[in-house]
Amino acid sequence: MARAVKRPVAPRVGAPDLPNHLDDAEPSRGGDLIQRRLPNLAGEVELSYATLEEVRIPGADVDSLALRGATLVDVDIDDIRAVEVIARDASLRRVRIHGGRIATLDLADARVSELELRGLRIDYLRLAAAELEDVLIADCTIGTIDLPRARATRVAFDGSRADEVDPRGMRATDLDLRGLDAVSYLDPLALRGATLTEEQVRVLAPAFAVAAGIDVR
């Protein structure tokens, strides 16, 4: 007899597979950057439609990091300071972003597999219409998490907080929100497929009632 699957299933997130030595390189739009290190990024950085494989980006301090339509595989980004990171319609696999602050992280329409966000302050995390699979968001402080029409599979939060979450139209499987302290959800009824603690449900009960058209007096 098959063993029952324990829900929610945890995300399967692995560290980027990087060699011990990486040669330094300069960013370029549409370029192929393989086994490279991109140090001292500053100002406006253009990497749209580029391919980044086995790449480390340390200590970037940028106004804009453009990754629209780019392909990132085994990429490690640490201690980043950015006004905006724009990765709309990008493809990410085994990517880790840890430490730093990002005003806007835009992954709308992106295809994401094995992404770890850790120890970050993010004002606006945009995941609208993104395909998210095996994602861990840990020890992060986030203003708004935007998830309309996203598809989230094996996504978990740990030790994180957010002011507002917009899940309208989201489709979720094994979405673990127990580690997310969220002040409000714009549409609690869109959390079908998510796991919450009993305390979270108690706190959200009035919002659930309003969304369901229940008059509580």
N, CA and C atoms as a LAMMPS dump frame, in Angstrom:
ITEM: TIMESTEP
0
ITEM: NUMBER OF ATOMS
651
ITEM: BOX BOUNDS ff ff ff
-5.0000000000000000e+02 5.0000000000000000e+02
-5.0000000000000000e+02 5.0000000000000000e+02
-5.0000000000000000e+02 5.0000000000000000e+02
ITEM: ATOMS id mol type element x y z
1 1 1 N 0.842 -1.195 0
2 1 2 C 0 0 0
3 1 3 C 0.875 1.242 0
4 2 1 N 0.594 2.178 -0.879
5 2 2 C 1.412 3.388 -0.988
6 2 3 C 1.286 4.223 0.28
7 3 1 N 2.416 4.779 0.701
8 3 2 C 2.423 5.63 1.882
9 3 3 C 1.833 6.993 1.543
10 4 1 N 0.985 7.495 2.425
11 4 2 C 0.373 8.805 2.196
12 4 3 C 1.435 9.896 2.216
13 5 1 N 1.292 10.842 1.321
14 5 2 C 2.232 11.96 1.247
15 5 3 C 1.878 12.978 2.322
16 6 1 N 2.862 13.366 3.106
17 6 2 C 2.64 14.361 4.152
18 6 3 C 2.649 15.751 3.539
19 7 1 N 1.589 16.486 3.778
20 7 2 C 1.448 17.832 3.238
21 7 3 C 1.671 18.874 4.323
22 8 1 N 2.226 20.026 3.956
23 8 2 C 2.723 20.38 2.625
24 8 3 C 4.102 19.771 2.364
25 9 1 N 4.359 19.423 1.119
26 9 2 C 5.675 18.925 0.729
27 9 3 C 6.656 20.092 0.718
28 10 1 N 7.805 19.908 1.362
29 10 2 C 8.805 20.98 1.445
30 10 3 C 9.458 21.219 0.088
31 11 1 N 9.854 22.458 -0.172
32 11 2 C 10.553 22.733 -1.426
33 11 3 C 11.89 22.014 -1.482
34 12 1 N 12.236 21.553 -2.659
35 12 2 C 13.524 20.899 -2.883
36 12 3 C 14.475 21.944 -3.464
37 13 1 N 15.216 22.585 -2.58
38 13 2 C 16.081 23.695 -2.977
39 13 3 C 17.534 23.316 -2.724
40 14 1 N 18.344 23.346 -3.775
41 14 2 C 19.765 23.056 -3.65
42 14 3 C 20.597 24.304 -3.859
43 15 1 N 21.784 24.324 -3.248
44 15 2 C 22.692 25.455 -3.434
45 15 3 C 23.207 25.474 -4.869
46 16 1 N 23.475 26.66 -5.414
47 16 2 C 24.061 26.731 -6.749
48 16 3 C 25.349 25.915 -6.825
49 17 1 N 25.517 25.19 -7.9
50 17 2 C 26.694 24.345 -8.113
51 17 3 C 27.76 25.185 -8.808
52 18 1 N 28.719 25.672 -8.017
53 18 2 C 29.738 26.583 -8.542
54 18 3 C 31.131 25.988 -8.375
55 19 1 N 32.015 26.207 -9.354
56 19 2 C 33.405 25.768 -9.2
57 19 3 C 34.135 26.634 -8.181
58 20 1 N 35.277 26.153 -7.713
59 20 2 C 36.045 26.9 -6.717
60 20 3 C 36.612 28.2 -7.273
61 21 1 N 36.932 28.219 -8.554
62 21 2 C 37.514 29.423 -9.157
63 21 3 C 36.624 29.931 -10.284
64 22 1 N 36.38 31.234 -10.257
65 22 2 C 35.609 31.888 -11.311
66 22 3 C 36.379 33.094 -11.814
67 23 1 N 36.515 33.216 -13.118
68 23 2 C 37.167 34.385 -13.701
69 23 3 C 36.204 35.563 -13.714
70 24 1 N 36.741 36.764 -13.493
71 24 2 C 35.922 37.972 -13.521
72 24 3 C 35.489 38.292 -14.948
73 25 1 N 34.313 38.893 -15.057
74 25 2 C 33.791 39.277 -16.367
75 25 3 C 32.967 40.54 -16.222
76 26 1 N 32.65 41.156 -17.355
77 26 2 C 31.805 42.338 -17.399
78 26 3 C 30.409 41.942 -17.882
79 27 1 N 29.38 42.557 -17.345
80 27 2 C 28.019 42.235 -17.783
81 27 3 C 27.765 42.702 -19.206
82 28 1 N 26.933 41.96 -19.93
83 28 2 C 26.58 42.376 -21.287
84 28 3 C 25.187 41.87 -21.63
85 29 1 N 24.425 42.701 -22.268
86 29 2 C 23.074 42.328 -22.702
87 29 3 C 23.159 41.204 -23.731
88 30 1 N 22.429 40.129 -23.497
89 30 2 C 22.388 39.025 -24.441
90 30 3 C 23.638 38.177 -24.483
91 31 1 N 24.575 38.41 -23.575
92 31 2 C 25.831 37.67 -23.586
93 31 3 C 25.71 36.298 -22.942
94 32 1 N 26.734 35.473 -23.154
95 32 2 C 26.833 34.162 -22.519
96 32 3 C 27.921 34.235 -21.458
97 33 1 N 27.528 34.154 -20.206
98 33 2 C 28.455 34.239 -19.086
99 33 3 C 28.433 32.9 -18.362
100 34 1 N 29.499 32.139 -18.53
101 34 2 C 29.58 30.792 -17.975
102 34 3 C 30.816 30.697 -17.097
103 35 1 N 30.618 30.244 -15.865
104 35 2 C 31.683 30.154 -14.868
105 35 3 C 32.412 31.492 -14.753
106 36 1 N 31.631 32.495 -14.385
107 36 2 C 32.175 33.849 -14.268
108 36 3 C 31.76 34.473 -12.94
109 37 1 N 32.516 35.486 -12.543
110 37 2 C 32.223 36.298 -11.366
111 37 3 C 32.017 37.725 -11.844
112 38 1 N 30.942 38.348 -11.379
113 38 2 C 30.635 39.718 -11.791
114 38 3 C 30.768 40.621 -10.566
115 39 1 N 31.978 41.12 -10.305
116 39 2 C 32.193 41.93 -9.102
117 39 3 C 31.917 43.408 -9.349
118 40 1 N 31.683 44.117 -8.264
119 40 2 C 31.616 45.587 -8.285
120 40 3 C 30.546 46.138 -9.227
121 41 1 N 29.425 45.462 -9.35
122 41 2 C 28.358 45.996 -10.194
123 41 3 C 27.775 47.244 -9.544
124 42 1 N 27.582 48.289 -10.353
125 42 2 C 27.065 49.56 -9.841
126 42 3 C 26.291 50.274 -10.938
127 43 1 N 25.418 51.199 -10.525
128 43 2 C 24.666 51.997 -11.491
129 43 3 C 23.604 51.181 -12.201
130 44 1 N 23.507 51.374 -13.523
131 44 2 C 22.537 50.66 -14.354
132 44 3 C 23.246 49.479 -15.009
133 45 1 N 22.829 48.273 -14.675
134 45 2 C 23.478 47.064 -15.193
135 45 3 C 22.502 46.34 -16.111
136 46 1 N 22.937 46.077 -17.334
137 46 2 C 22.07 45.5 -18.363
138 46 3 C 22.5 44.068 -18.673
139 47 1 N 21.667 43.12 -18.258
140 47 2 C 21.905 41.703 -18.542
141 47 3 C 20.665 41.047 -19.155
142 48 1 N 19.792 41.848 -19.73
143 48 2 C 18.585 41.294 -20.335
144 48 3 C 18.938 40.299 -21.435
145 49 1 N 18.196 39.184 -21.472
146 49 2 C 18.332 38.136 -22.484
147 49 3 C 19.704 37.471 -22.473
148 50 1 N 20.459 37.664 -21.401
149 50 2 C 21.753 37 -21.258
150 50 3 C 21.56 35.6 -20.678
151 51 1 N 22.589 34.773 -20.821
152 51 2 C 22.635 33.463 -20.184
153 51 3 C 23.722 33.484 -19.124
154 52 1 N 23.336 33.21 -17.883
155 52 2 C 24.278 33.167 -16.775
156 52 3 C 24.266 31.757 -16.201
157 53 1 N 25.381 31.055 -16.322
158 53 2 C 25.504 29.705 -15.784
159 53 3 C 26.741 29.635 -14.9
160 54 1 N 26.554 29.151 -13.684
161 54 2 C 27.64 29.052 -12.706
162 54 3 C 28.302 30.42 -12.533
163 55 1 N 27.503 31.346 -12.042
164 55 2 C 27.927 32.745 -11.914
165 55 3 C 27.719 33.209 -10.477
166 56 1 N 28.688 33.969 -9.972
167 56 2 C 28.555 34.595 -8.655
168 56 3 C 28.545 36.111 -8.833
169 57 1 N 27.603 36.777 -8.141
170 57 2 C 27.506 38.239 -8.17
171 57 3 C 27.612 38.726 -6.727
172 58 1 N 28.812 39.146 -6.304
173 58 2 C 28.99 39.573 -4.916
174 58 3 C 28.893 41.089 -4.762
175 59 1 N 28.232 41.529 -3.709
176 59 2 C 28.279 42.927 -3.298
177 59 3 C 27.822 43.944 -4.317
178 60 1 N 26.834 43.623 -5.137
179 60 2 C 26.343 44.598 -6.119
180 60 3 C 25.651 45.759 -5.407
181 61 1 N 25.881 46.965 -5.912
182 61 2 C 25.231 48.177 -5.387
183 61 3 C 24.728 48.953 -6.597
184 62 1 N 23.488 48.658 -7.011
185 62 2 C 23.006 49.115 -8.31
186 62 3 C 21.717 49.911 -8.18
187 63 1 N 21.521 50.795 -9.16
188 63 2 C 20.213 51.424 -9.308
189 63 3 C 19.247 50.446 -9.969
190 64 1 N 19.741 49.755 -11.002
191 64 2 C 18.899 48.802 -11.721
192 64 3 C 19.745 47.629 -12.196
193 65 1 N 19.245 46.419 -11.942
194 65 2 C 19.842 45.208 -12.49
195 65 3 C 18.793 44.59 -13.406
196 66 1 N 19.012 44.717 -14.713
197 66 2 C 18.037 44.27 -15.704
198 66 3 C 18.359 42.845 -16.136
199 67 1 N 17.418 41.931 -15.871
200 67 2 C 17.557 40.524 -16.234
201 67 3 C 16.334 40.045 -17.013
202 68 1 N 15.662 40.959 -17.66
203 68 2 C 14.448 40.606 -18.408
204 68 3 C 14.768 39.54 -19.462
205 69 1 N 14.011 38.432 -19.44
206 69 2 C 14.189 37.382 -20.436
207 69 3 C 15.481 36.609 -20.327
208 70 1 N 16.231 36.805 -19.252
209 70 2 C 17.515 36.128 -19.092
210 70 3 C 17.32 34.697 -18.592
211 71 1 N 18.366 33.884 -18.752
212 71 2 C 18.394 32.522 -18.227
213 71 3 C 19.479 32.43 -17.17
214 72 1 N 19.094 32.067 -15.949
215 72 2 C 20.034 31.962 -14.842
216 72 3 C 20.017 30.533 -14.315
217 73 1 N 21.174 29.885 -14.33
218 73 2 C 21.316 28.529 -13.809
219 73 3 C 22.534 28.491 -12.901
220 74 1 N 22.362 28.037 -11.677
221 74 2 C 23.452 27.983 -10.7
222 74 3 C 24.08 29.363 -10.527
223 75 1 N 23.284 30.277 -9.997
224 75 2 C 23.721 31.668 -9.798
225 75 3 C 23.588 32.019 -8.321
226 76 1 N 24.649 32.615 -7.771
227 76 2 C 24.678 33.024 -6.368
228 76 3 C 24.865 34.538 -6.294
229 77 1 N 23.91 35.225 -5.667
230 77 2 C 23.949 36.683 -5.524
231 77 3 C 23.936 36.99 -4.038
232 78 1 N 24.987 37.669 -3.553
233 78 2 C 25.027 37.929 -2.118
234 78 3 C 25.308 39.395 -1.819
235 79 1 N 24.735 39.846 -0.703
236 79 2 C 24.924 41.206 -0.186
237 79 3 C 24.626 42.251 -1.257
238 80 1 N 23.437 42.177 -1.822
239 80 2 C 23.056 43.09 -2.898
240 80 3 C 22.315 44.3 -2.348
241 81 1 N 22.585 45.444 -2.941
242 81 2 C 21.823 46.667 -2.691
243 81 3 C 21.304 47.121 -4.048
244 82 1 N 19.98 47.183 -4.193
245 82 2 C 19.417 47.502 -5.506
246 82 3 C 18.121 48.274 -5.358
247 83 1 N 17.963 49.308 -6.188
248 83 2 C 16.677 49.983 -6.273
249 83 3 C 15.681 49.065 -6.973
250 84 1 N 16.129 48.406 -8.034
251 84 2 C 15.248 47.457 -8.71
252 84 3 C 16.051 46.34 -9.354
253 85 1 N 15.496 45.148 -9.263
254 85 2 C 15.988 43.99 -10.008
255 85 3 C 14.814 43.523 -10.856
256 86 1 N 14.951 43.656 -12.161
257 86 2 C 13.859 43.361 -13.086
258 86 3 C 14.188 42.078 -13.841
259 87 1 N 13.483 41.001 -13.501
260 87 2 C 13.715 39.709 -14.152
261 87 3 C 12.407 39.164 -14.724
262 88 1 N 11.62 40.035 -15.308
263 88 2 C 10.366 39.603 -15.923
264 88 3 C 10.648 38.618 -17.053
265 89 1 N 9.825 37.582 -17.13
266 89 2 C 9.921 36.585 -18.195
267 89 3 C 11.289 35.908 -18.232
268 90 1 N 11.987 35.896 -17.101
269 90 2 C 13.278 35.218 -17.019
270 90 3 C 13.073 33.763 -16.607
271 91 1 N 14.13 32.961 -16.762
272 91 2 C 14.125 31.569 -16.336
273 91 3 C 15.214 31.392 -15.285
274 92 1 N 14.833 30.942 -14.081
275 92 2 C 15.773 30.796 -12.981
276 92 3 C 15.754 29.361 -12.476
277 93 1 N 16.942 28.773 -12.331
278 93 2 C 17.063 27.428 -11.757
279 93 3 C 18.292 27.365 -10.868
280 94 1 N 18.097 26.942 -9.659
281 94 2 C 19.136 26.92 -8.624
282 94 3 C 19.791 28.292 -8.494
283 95 1 N 18.993 29.237 -8.05
284 95 2 C 19.456 30.612 -7.832
285 95 3 C 19.275 30.945 -6.356
286 96 1 N 20.313 31.557 -5.765
287 96 2 C 20.246 31.967 -4.366
288 96 3 C 20.576 33.45 -4.269
289 97 1 N 19.707 34.206 -3.595
290 97 2 C 19.946 35.625 -3.323
291 97 3 C 19.901 35.774 -1.816
292 98 1 N 21.022 36.154 -1.228
293 98 2 C 21.069 36.181 0.23
294 98 3 C 21.799 37.425 0.726
295 99 1 N 21.139 38.117 1.657
296 99 2 C 21.722 39.298 2.277
297 99 3 C 21.575 40.541 1.423
298 100 1 N 21.119 41.635 2.059
299 100 2 C 21.036 42.906 1.35
300 100 3 C 19.63 43.467 1.33
301 101 1 N 19.442 44.46 0.475
302 101 2 C 18.146 45.127 0.368
303 101 3 C 17.831 45.416 -1.091
304 102 1 N 16.584 45.129 -1.471
305 102 2 C 16.099 45.376 -2.827
306 102 3 C 14.77 46.103 -2.703
307 103 1 N 14.668 47.264 -3.329
308 103 2 C 13.394 47.984 -3.267
309 103 3 C 12.321 47.23 -4.049
310 104 1 N 12.603 46.896 -5.308
311 104 2 C 11.653 46.138 -6.133
312 104 3 C 12.353 44.94 -6.751
313 105 1 N 11.829 43.751 -6.463
314 105 2 C 12.287 42.525 -7.116
315 105 3 C 11.13 42.023 -7.97
316 106 1 N 11.287 42.153 -9.28
317 106 2 C 10.197 41.882 -10.22
318 106 3 C 10.472 40.58 -10.968
319 107 1 N 9.704 39.544 -10.621
320 107 2 C 9.804 38.248 -11.283
321 107 3 C 8.492 37.892 -11.989
322 108 1 N 7.756 38.89 -12.402
323 108 2 C 6.49 38.641 -13.094
324 108 3 C 6.728 37.811 -14.353
325 109 1 N 5.869 36.816 -14.561
326 109 2 C 5.921 35.943 -15.743
327 109 3 C 7.189 35.104 -15.819
328 110 1 N 7.956 35.048 -14.738
329 110 2 C 9.191 34.263 -14.747
330 110 3 C 8.889 32.785 -14.505
331 111 1 N 9.817 31.933 -14.943
332 111 2 C 9.758 30.501 -14.683
333 111 3 C 10.861 30.196 -13.672
334 112 1 N 10.466 29.799 -12.488
335 112 2 C 11.399 29.728 -11.361
336 112 3 C 11.405 28.325 -10.775
337 113 1 N 12.592 27.751 -10.644
338 113 2 C 12.749 26.445 -10.023
339 113 3 C 13.985 26.467 -9.132
340 114 1 N 13.824 26.095 -7.883
341 114 2 C 14.913 26.083 -6.903
342 114 3 C 15.487 27.488 -6.7
343 115 1 N 14.677 28.334 -6.109
344 115 2 C 15.089 29.695 -5.761
345 115 3 C 15.072 29.837 -4.249
346 116 1 N 16.161 30.395 -3.703
347 116 2 C 16.224 30.691 -2.273
348 116 3 C 16.469 32.179 -2.08
349 117 1 N 15.559 32.829 -1.37
350 117 2 C 15.727 34.215 -0.948
351 117 3 C 15.925 34.179 0.559
352 118 1 N 17.055 34.705 1.04
353 118 2 C 17.358 34.58 2.467
354 118 3 C 17.979 35.873 2.996
355 119 1 N 17.475 36.315 4.147
356 119 2 C 18.063 37.459 4.829
357 119 3 C 17.975 38.755 4.047
358 120 1 N 16.867 38.956 3.34
359 120 2 C 16.694 40.137 2.495
360 120 3 C 15.605 41.054 3.04
361 121 1 N 15.759 42.342 2.763
362 121 2 C 14.676 43.308 2.927
363 121 3 C 14.219 43.697 1.53
364 122 1 N 12.945 43.45 1.241
365 122 2 C 12.384 43.725 -0.081
366 122 3 C 11.131 44.562 0.113
367 123 1 N 11.086 45.726 -0.518
368 123 2 C 9.89 46.553 -0.397
369 123 3 C 8.728 45.977 -1.204
370 124 1 N 9.02 45.527 -2.42
371 124 2 C 7.96 45.043 -3.312
372 124 3 C 8.467 43.813 -4.049
373 125 1 N 7.855 42.659 -3.766
374 125 2 C 8.203 41.409 -4.432
375 125 3 C 7.08 41.065 -5.4
376 126 1 N 7.355 41.198 -6.681
377 126 2 C 6.324 40.991 -7.704
378 126 3 C 6.507 39.618 -8.343
379 127 1 N 5.494 38.768 -8.16
380 127 2 C 5.516 37.413 -8.688
381 127 3 C 4.286 37.133 -9.546
382 128 1 N 3.671 38.165 -10.058
383 128 2 C 2.436 38.016 -10.827
384 128 3 C 2.652 37.107 -12.035
385 129 1 N 1.768 36.117 -12.173
386 129 2 C 1.771 35.189 -13.309
387 129 3 C 3.067 34.394 -13.431
388 130 1 N 3.85 34.341 -12.369
389 130 2 C 5.082 33.552 -12.388
390 130 3 C 4.765 32.078 -12.141
391 131 1 N 5.611 31.203 -12.677
392 131 2 C 5.537 29.773 -12.395
393 131 3 C 6.617 29.465 -11.368
394 132 1 N 6.202 29.198 -10.143
395 132 2 C 7.117 29.032 -9.017
396 132 3 C 7.113 27.579 -8.569
397 133 1 N 8.287 26.975 -8.571
398 133 2 C 8.41 25.584 -8.146
399 133 3 C 9.661 25.434 -7.296
400 134 1 N 9.5 24.916 -6.085
401 134 2 C 10.612 24.72 -5.159
402 134 3 C 11.286 26.052 -4.831
403 135 1 N 10.589 26.84 -4.027
404 135 2 C 11.054 28.176 -3.631
405 135 3 C 11.031 28.273 -2.11
406 136 1 N 12.13 28.779 -1.534
407 136 2 C 12.219 29.005 -0.096
408 136 3 C 12.525 30.475 0.153
409 137 1 N 11.694 31.123 0.965
410 137 2 C 11.899 32.518 1.351
411 137 3 C 12.078 32.529 2.862
412 138 1 N 13.308 32.8 3.317
413 138 2 C 13.643 32.651 4.729
414 138 3 C 14.259 33.924 5.284
415 139 1 N 13.84 34.267 6.501
416 139 2 C 14.426 35.399 7.233
417 139 3 C 14.365 36.689 6.417
418 140 1 N 13.261 36.898 5.741
419 140 2 C 13.087 38.084 4.899
420 140 3 C 11.999 38.993 5.472
421 141 1 N 12.185 40.299 5.27
422 141 2 C 11.179 41.293 5.617
423 141 3 C 10.716 41.943 4.323
424 142 1 N 9.425 41.828 4.033
425 142 2 C 8.894 42.231 2.738
426 142 3 C 7.717 43.174 2.946
427 143 1 N 7.653 44.223 2.133
428 143 2 C 6.508 45.12 2.184
429 143 3 C 5.287 44.471 1.565
430 144 1 N 5.296 44.316 0.24
431 144 2 C 4.171 43.723 -0.484
432 144 3 C 4.642 42.525 -1.289
433 145 1 N 3.893 41.424 -1.182
434 145 2 C 4.117 40.253 -2.028
435 145 3 C 2.953 40.178 -3.005
436 146 1 N 3.26 40.295 -4.282
437 146 2 C 2.254 40.38 -5.334
438 146 3 C 2.211 39.042 -6.075
439 147 1 N 1.104 38.293 -5.938
440 147 2 C 1.009 36.944 -6.5
441 147 3 C -0.155 36.719 -7.463
442 148 1 N -0.814 37.738 -7.987
443 148 2 C -1.95 37.48 -8.868
444 148 3 C -1.602 36.55 -10.033
445 149 1 N -2.421 35.513 -10.196
446 149 2 C -2.313 34.549 -11.302
447 149 3 C -1.018 33.741 -11.267
448 150 1 N -0.283 33.793 -10.17
449 150 2 C 0.918 32.967 -10.057
450 150 3 C 0.53 31.508 -9.841
451 151 1 N 1.419 30.606 -10.238
452 151 2 C 1.259 29.189 -9.935
453 151 3 C 2.397 28.796 -8.996
454 152 1 N 2.057 28.417 -7.776
455 152 2 C 3.055 28.154 -6.742
456 152 3 C 3 26.69 -6.321
457 153 1 N 4.105 25.985 -6.514
458 153 2 C 4.211 24.576 -6.149
459 153 3 C 5.432 24.378 -5.265
460 154 1 N 5.227 23.819 -4.098
461 154 2 C 6.295 23.613 -3.114
462 154 3 C 7.04 24.923 -2.849
463 155 1 N 6.292 25.882 -2.333
464 155 2 C 6.832 27.191 -1.947
465 155 3 C 6.646 27.333 -0.44
466 156 1 N 7.712 27.723 0.266
467 156 2 C 7.635 27.82 1.723
468 156 3 C 8.288 29.102 2.219
469 157 1 N 7.727 29.619 3.313
470 157 2 C 8.293 30.767 4.017
471 157 3 C 8.78 30.301 5.383
472 158 1 N 9.884 30.902 5.827
473 158 2 C 10.429 30.553 7.137
474 158 3 C 10.961 31.819 7.803
475 159 1 N 10.429 32.158 8.965
476 159 2 C 10.919 33.308 9.716
477 159 3 C 10.817 34.617 8.971
478 160 1 N 9.78 34.779 8.168
479 160 2 C 9.636 35.971 7.337
480 160 3 C 8.355 36.725 7.687
481 161 1 N 8.31 37.995 7.297
482 161 2 C 7.113 38.793 7.533
483 161 3 C 6.819 39.65 6.305
484 162 1 N 5.546 40.029 6.164
485 162 2 C 5.122 40.887 5.059
486 162 3 C 3.982 41.769 5.533
487 163 1 N 3.919 42.972 4.991
488 163 2 C 2.811 43.864 5.321
489 163 3 C 1.538 43.46 4.588
490 164 1 N 1.682 43.086 3.315
491 164 2 C 0.501 42.796 2.495
492 164 3 C 0.825 41.706 1.49
493 165 1 N -0.118 40.785 1.318
494 165 2 C 0.014 39.723 0.319
495 165 3 C -1.21 39.769 -0.584
496 166 1 N -0.967 39.799 -1.892
497 166 2 C -2.059 39.808 -2.869
498 166 3 C -2.04 38.482 -3.628
499 167 1 N -2.901 37.515 -3.238
500 167 2 C -2.906 36.208 -3.892
501 167 3 C -4.021 36.026 -4.921
502 168 1 N -4.629 37.094 -5.382
503 168 2 C -5.794 36.976 -6.258
504 168 3 C -5.471 36.166 -7.514
505 169 1 N -6.272 35.142 -7.755
506 169 2 C -6.083 34.32 -8.947
507 169 3 C -4.926 33.348 -8.862
508 170 1 N -4.296 33.239 -7.706
509 170 2 C -3.165 32.331 -7.537
510 170 3 C -3.643 30.883 -7.51
511 171 1 N -2.831 29.983 -8.058
512 171 2 C -3.064 28.548 -7.945
513 171 3 C -1.913 27.954 -7.145
514 172 1 N -2.223 27.263 -6.061
515 172 2 C -1.174 26.813 -5.149
516 172 3 C -1.295 25.327 -4.833
517 173 1 N -0.141 24.677 -4.764
518 173 2 C -0.018 23.303 -4.287
519 173 3 C 1.176 23.249 -3.348
520 174 1 N 0.966 22.776 -2.132
521 174 2 C 2.047 22.712 -1.148
522 174 3 C 2.676 24.088 -0.925
523 175 1 N 1.827 25.077 -0.745
524 175 2 C 2.28 26.427 -0.384
525 175 3 C 2.228 26.534 1.136
526 176 1 N 3.386 26.653 1.763
527 176 2 C 3.493 26.658 3.221
528 176 3 C 3.68 28.086 3.719
529 177 1 N 2.621 28.641 4.277
530 177 2 C 2.645 30.016 4.778
531 177 3 C 2.819 30.08 6.291
532 178 1 N 3.1 28.96 6.923
533 178 2 C 3.209 28.949 8.379
534 178 3 C 4.361 29.812 8.883
535 179 1 N 5.392 29.98 8.069
536 179 2 C 6.537 30.79 8.478
537 179 3 C 6.476 32.219 7.988
538 180 1 N 5.282 32.672 7.563
539 180 2 C 5.107 34.048 7.089
540 180 3 C 4.145 34.78 8.012
541 181 1 N 4.643 35.804 8.661
542 181 2 C 3.814 36.673 9.498
543 181 3 C 3.33 37.819 8.622
544 182 1 N 2.125 37.67 8.071
545 182 2 C 1.572 38.666 7.153
546 182 3 C 0.499 39.479 7.857
547 183 1 N 0.571 40.791 7.693
548 183 2 C -0.421 41.67 8.315
549 183 3 C -1.776 41.502 7.646
550 184 1 N -1.788 41.385 6.305
551 184 2 C -3.074 41.256 5.617
552 184 3 C -2.927 40.507 4.3
553 185 1 N -4.021 39.833 3.916
554 185 2 C -4.158 39.185 2.612
555 185 3 C -5.319 39.863 1.89
556 186 1 N -5.089 40.305 0.658
557 186 2 C -6.134 41.034 -0.053
558 186 3 C -7.329 40.147 -0.383
559 187 1 N -7.086 38.866 -0.619
560 187 2 C -8.185 37.945 -0.928
561 187 3 C -7.917 36.616 -0.233
562 188 1 N -8.343 36.462 1.012
563 188 2 C -8.075 35.216 1.73
564 188 3 C -8.631 33.979 1.037
565 189 1 N -9.712 34.122 0.275
566 189 2 C -10.295 32.964 -0.394
567 189 3 C -9.395 32.425 -1.499
568 190 1 N -8.399 33.208 -1.918
569 190 2 C -7.469 32.76 -2.954
570 190 3 C -6.348 31.898 -2.38
571 191 1 N -6.395 31.613 -1.081
572 191 2 C -5.343 30.827 -0.436
573 191 3 C -5.611 29.328 -0.502
574 192 1 N -6.525 28.907 -1.341
575 192 2 C -6.786 27.475 -1.519
576 192 3 C -5.474 26.77 -1.89
577 193 1 N -5.16 25.684 -1.21
578 193 2 C -3.927 24.947 -1.466
579 193 3 C -2.785 25.355 -0.569
580 194 1 N -3.011 26.358 0.294
581 194 2 C -1.968 26.829 1.21
582 194 3 C -2.158 26.199 2.586
583 195 1 N -1.079 26.169 3.364
584 195 2 C -1.119 25.68 4.74
585 195 3 C -0.835 26.829 5.69
586 196 1 N -1.704 26.99 6.692
587 196 2 C -1.568 28.029 7.712
588 196 3 C -1.612 27.379 9.092
589 197 1 N -1.101 28.08 10.092
590 197 2 C -1.24 27.609 11.464
591 197 3 C -2.639 27.949 11.978
592 198 1 N -3.029 27.297 13.078
593 198 2 C -4.32 27.614 13.678
594 198 3 C -4.376 29.074 14.106
595 199 1 N -3.277 29.587 14.632
596 199 2 C -3.256 30.988 15.059
597 199 3 C -3.43 31.922 13.871
598 200 1 N -2.78 31.622 12.749
599 200 2 C -2.953 32.451 11.557
600 200 3 C -4.407 32.448 11.106
601 201 1 N -5.048 31.297 11.148
602 201 2 C -6.453 31.211 10.737
603 201 3 C -7.337 32.029 11.673
604 202 1 N -7.053 31.972 12.971
605 202 2 C -7.844 32.773 13.916
606 202 3 C -7.713 34.264 13.619
607 203 1 N -6.491 34.697 13.342
608 203 2 C -6.268 36.116 13.052
609 203 3 C -6.976 36.523 11.767
610 204 1 N -6.981 35.623 10.775
611 204 2 C -7.569 35.935 9.474
612 204 3 C -9.076 35.701 9.419
613 205 1 N -9.646 35.133 10.473
614 205 2 C -11.065 34.766 10.44
615 205 3 C -11.986 35.915 10.033
616 206 1 N -11.82 37.135 10.575
617 206 2 C -12.704 38.222 10.133
618 206 3 C -12.595 38.508 8.637
619 207 1 N -11.367 38.46 8.108
620 207 2 C -11.187 38.711 6.675
621 207 3 C -11.803 37.593 5.846
622 208 1 N -11.672 36.343 6.304
623 208 2 C -12.321 35.227 5.61
624 208 3 C -13.833 35.427 5.585
625 209 1 N -14.394 35.858 6.698
626 209 2 C -15.842 36.055 6.775
627 209 3 C -16.31 37.126 5.803
628 210 1 N -15.597 38.242 5.772
629 210 2 C -15.964 39.328 4.855
630 210 3 C -15.889 38.847 3.41
631 211 1 N -14.786 38.126 3.072
632 211 2 C -14.608 37.647 1.699
633 211 3 C -15.698 36.658 1.302
634 212 1 N -16.212 35.907 2.285
635 212 2 C -17.259 34.925 2.001
636 212 3 C -18.656 35.523 2.079
637 213 1 N -18.744 36.816 2.365
638 213 2 C -20.044 37.467 2.438
639 213 3 C -20.799 37.186 3.717
640 214 1 N -20.069 36.838 4.779
641 214 2 C -20.694 36.536 6.07
642 214 3 C -20.723 37.803 6.92
643 215 1 N -21.879 38.103 7.444
644 215 2 C -22.04 39.273 8.311
645 215 3 C -21.813 38.834 9.757
646 216 1 N -20.694 39.255 10.334
647 216 2 C -20.356 38.885 11.707
648 216 3 C -20.659 40.065 12.617
649 217 1 N -21.497 39.843 13.641
650 217 2 C -21.893 40.937 14.537
651 217 3 C -21.601 40.555 15.981
